[in-house]
Amino acid sequence: MNHKRSLVRRTAVLAASGVTALVLAACGSSGNDTGAAGHGGHRATDSASAVPSVSASQGQHNAADVTFAKGMIPHHRQAVEMADLAPDRARSAEVKKLAAEIKAAQAPEIEKLSGWLMSWGETVPAEGAMDHSMHGGMEGMDAMDGMMSAEEMTELENASGQAFDTAFMEMMIKHHEGAVEMAKTEQSAGAHTPARKMAADIIDSQSAEIEQMKKLLGKK
């Protein structure tokens, strides 16, 4: 009787061991397959390919892009400064509206341009660096970039009413023409896709504003 019980017990143990071995083998095989997929399948491939693509996107810029950003930041800052004078000095509602639109468009672009320069390890032009002496020391910058001189800015600040409207538009046309030329240079020589897209937007929007201001001046 004892012998039979012992035999049954050993048989049950062996059977259980066999089942356990089969389960472990199956799990081991499944784990190996998952590992292979994880390291050699889509996940590993996606991870490997994502890194260089991001790096390429972030690093794709050249000297023309840097020149564009460093030149356009002070250029935009001066346009915003000019636009800030309009609410208290302009007579024409159209000039006030135009000035507000110029500020709304260019202030965010200053932030974007500054961000690009910082990501490229470049220095962002200091506040107030808006005169021709700063531009003259910048490689690739044309001295005739439409920037107002200190004397012209003082003249605009001291004007009011219709005199301000006329001076503002005449100066802003010149200013916009300089920005358009800078943007055209970026489009032809730049490598950074977002910067070239901004340049295209500047050409379109400021060319339209130039035509608008010329029409308004023609009414006076």
C-alpha positions as CSV (number, residue, x, y, z in Angstrom):
1,M,0.0,0.0,0.0
2,N,2.8,2.3,1.0
3,H,4.6,1.3,-2.1
4,K,1.6,2.3,-4.3
5,R,1.3,5.7,-2.6
6,S,4.9,6.4,-3.1
7,L,4.7,5.5,-6.7
8,V,1.7,7.7,-7.2
9,R,3.4,10.6,-5.5
10,R,6.6,10.3,-7.6
11,T,4.5,10.1,-10.7
12,A,2.6,13.3,-9.8
13,V,5.9,15.1,-9.0
14,L,7.4,14.1,-12.3
15,A,4.3,15.2,-14.2
16,A,4.3,18.5,-12.4
17,S,8.0,19.0,-13.1
18,G,7.4,18.3,-16.8
19,V,4.6,20.8,-17.0
20,T,6.7,23.4,-15.3
21,A,9.6,22.8,-17.6
22,L,7.3,23.2,-20.6
23,V,5.9,26.4,-19.3
24,L,9.3,27.8,-18.5
25,A,10.6,26.9,-22.0
26,A,7.6,28.5,-23.6
27,C,8.1,31.7,-21.5
28,G,11.8,31.7,-22.3
29,S,11.1,31.4,-26.0
30,S,8.5,34.2,-25.9
31,G,10.9,36.5,-23.9
32,N,13.6,35.9,-26.4
33,D,11.3,36.7,-29.3
34,T,10.2,39.9,-27.6
35,G,13.7,40.9,-26.9
36,A,14.6,40.3,-30.5
37,A,11.8,42.5,-31.6
38,G,12.7,45.1,-29.0
39,H,16.3,45.3,-30.1
40,G,16.2,44.3,-33.7
41,G,12.6,45.1,-34.6
42,H,10.6,48.3,-35.1
43,R,11.2,49.8,-31.7
44,A,15.0,49.6,-32.0
45,T,14.9,50.8,-35.5
46,D,12.6,53.7,-34.7
47,S,14.7,54.8,-31.8
48,A,17.9,54.6,-33.8
49,S,16.5,56.5,-36.7
50,A,14.8,59.2,-34.6
51,V,18.0,60.5,-33.0
52,P,19.9,61.5,-36.2
53,S,16.8,63.0,-37.8
54,V,16.2,65.3,-34.8
55,S,19.9,66.2,-34.7
56,A,19.9,67.0,-38.4
57,S,16.9,69.2,-38.1
58,Q,18.3,71.1,-35.2
59,G,21.7,71.5,-36.6
60,Q,20.8,72.4,-40.2
61,H,21.9,76.1,-40.4
62,N,24.7,78.1,-41.9
63,A,26.4,81.5,-41.6
64,A,23.6,83.1,-43.7
65,D,21.0,82.0,-41.2
66,V,23.0,83.5,-38.3
67,T,23.5,86.8,-40.2
68,F,19.8,86.9,-41.0
69,A,18.8,86.4,-37.4
70,K,21.4,88.8,-36.0
71,G,20.4,91.5,-38.5
72,M,16.6,91.0,-38.3
73,I,16.4,91.1,-34.5
74,P,17.5,94.8,-34.2
75,H,15.7,95.6,-37.4
76,H,12.4,94.3,-36.0
77,R,13.1,96.0,-32.6
78,Q,13.3,99.4,-34.3
79,A,10.1,98.8,-36.3
80,V,8.3,97.9,-33.0
81,E,9.8,101.1,-31.4
82,M,8.5,103.1,-34.3
83,A,5.1,101.4,-34.1
84,D,4.9,102.2,-30.4
85,L,4.9,105.9,-31.2
86,A,1.8,105.8,-33.3
87,P,-1.0,105.5,-30.7
88,D,-0.2,108.9,-29.1
89,R,1.1,110.7,-32.2
90,A,-0.7,109.5,-35.3
91,R,-3.9,111.2,-36.6
92,S,-5.0,108.6,-39.1
93,A,-6.8,105.6,-37.8
94,E,-5.3,103.6,-40.7
95,V,-1.8,104.5,-39.6
96,K,-2.6,103.5,-36.0
97,K,-4.0,100.2,-37.2
98,L,-1.0,99.5,-39.5
99,A,1.4,100.3,-36.6
100,A,-0.4,97.8,-34.4
101,E,-0.3,95.1,-37.0
102,I,3.4,95.7,-37.5
103,K,4.1,95.3,-33.8
104,A,1.9,92.2,-33.6
105,A,3.7,90.5,-36.4
106,Q,7.3,91.4,-35.6
107,A,7.5,91.1,-31.8
108,P,6.9,87.3,-31.9
109,E,9.4,87.0,-34.7
110,I,12.1,88.7,-32.5
111,E,11.5,85.9,-29.9
112,K,11.7,83.2,-32.5
113,L,14.9,84.6,-34.0
114,S,16.5,84.9,-30.5
115,G,15.6,81.3,-29.8
116,W,17.3,80.1,-32.9
117,L,20.5,82.0,-32.1
118,M,20.6,80.6,-28.6
119,S,20.0,77.1,-29.9
120,W,22.9,77.6,-32.3
121,G,25.2,78.8,-29.5
122,E,25.2,82.3,-31.0
123,T,24.9,85.7,-29.1
124,V,21.6,87.5,-29.3
125,P,22.1,91.2,-30.2
126,A,21.8,93.3,-27.1
127,E,18.8,95.6,-26.6
128,G,19.4,99.0,-28.1
129,A,21.9,97.7,-30.6
130,M,20.0,99.2,-33.5
131,D,22.3,101.6,-35.2
132,H,24.4,101.3,-38.4
133,S,27.6,101.0,-36.5
134,M,26.4,97.6,-35.1
135,H,25.4,96.5,-38.6
136,G,28.7,97.7,-40.1
137,G,30.6,95.2,-38.0
138,M,28.4,92.3,-39.0
139,E,29.6,90.1,-41.8
140,G,27.3,90.1,-44.8
141,M,25.1,92.9,-43.7
142,D,24.5,95.8,-46.1
143,A,24.7,99.2,-44.6
144,M,21.6,100.2,-46.6
145,D,19.3,97.9,-44.7
146,G,16.6,100.5,-44.1
147,M,17.4,101.2,-40.5
148,M,16.6,104.7,-39.2
149,S,19.4,106.9,-37.9
150,A,19.2,108.4,-34.4
151,E,18.3,111.7,-36.0
152,E,15.4,110.2,-37.9
153,M,14.1,108.5,-34.8
154,T,14.2,111.8,-33.0
155,E,12.4,113.5,-35.8
156,L,9.6,110.8,-35.7
157,E,9.4,111.1,-31.9
158,N,8.9,114.9,-32.1
159,A,6.2,114.7,-34.9
160,S,2.5,114.5,-34.3
161,G,-0.7,114.5,-36.3
162,Q,-0.5,114.4,-40.1
163,A,3.2,115.2,-40.0
164,F,3.8,112.1,-37.9
165,D,1.6,110.0,-40.3
166,T,3.6,111.1,-43.3
167,A,7.0,110.7,-41.6
168,F,6.0,107.3,-40.1
169,M,5.0,105.9,-43.5
170,E,7.9,107.3,-45.4
171,M,10.4,105.9,-42.9
172,M,8.6,102.6,-42.6
173,I,8.5,102.1,-46.3
174,K,12.3,102.5,-46.3
175,H,12.5,100.2,-43.3
176,H,10.4,97.5,-44.9
177,E,12.3,97.6,-48.1
178,G,15.5,96.9,-46.2
179,A,13.8,94.0,-44.4
180,V,12.6,92.6,-47.7
181,E,16.1,92.6,-49.1
182,M,17.5,90.9,-46.1
183,A,14.8,88.3,-46.3
184,K,15.6,87.7,-50.0
185,T,19.2,87.1,-49.1
186,E,18.1,84.5,-46.5
187,Q,15.9,82.7,-49.0
188,S,18.7,82.4,-51.5
189,A,21.6,81.6,-49.1
190,G,20.1,80.3,-45.9
191,A,19.9,76.6,-44.9
192,H,17.5,76.6,-41.9
193,T,14.1,75.8,-43.2
194,P,12.1,77.7,-40.5
195,A,14.3,80.8,-41.1
196,R,13.7,80.6,-44.8
197,K,10.0,80.2,-44.2
198,M,10.0,83.3,-42.0
199,A,11.9,85.2,-44.7
200,A,9.2,84.3,-47.2
201,D,6.5,85.5,-44.8
202,I,8.4,88.8,-44.3
203,I,8.7,89.3,-48.1
204,D,4.9,88.8,-48.6
205,S,3.6,90.7,-45.6
206,Q,6.0,93.7,-45.7
207,S,5.7,94.0,-49.5
208,A,1.9,94.3,-49.1
209,E,2.4,96.9,-46.3
210,I,4.7,98.9,-48.5
211,E,2.0,99.1,-51.2
212,Q,-0.6,100.0,-48.6
213,M,1.5,102.8,-47.2
214,K,2.3,104.1,-50.7
215,K,-1.5,104.3,-51.4
216,L,-2.1,106.1,-48.1
217,L,0.6,108.6,-48.9
218,G,-0.9,109.2,-52.3
219,K,-4.1,110.3,-50.6
220,K,-2.4,113.1,-48.7
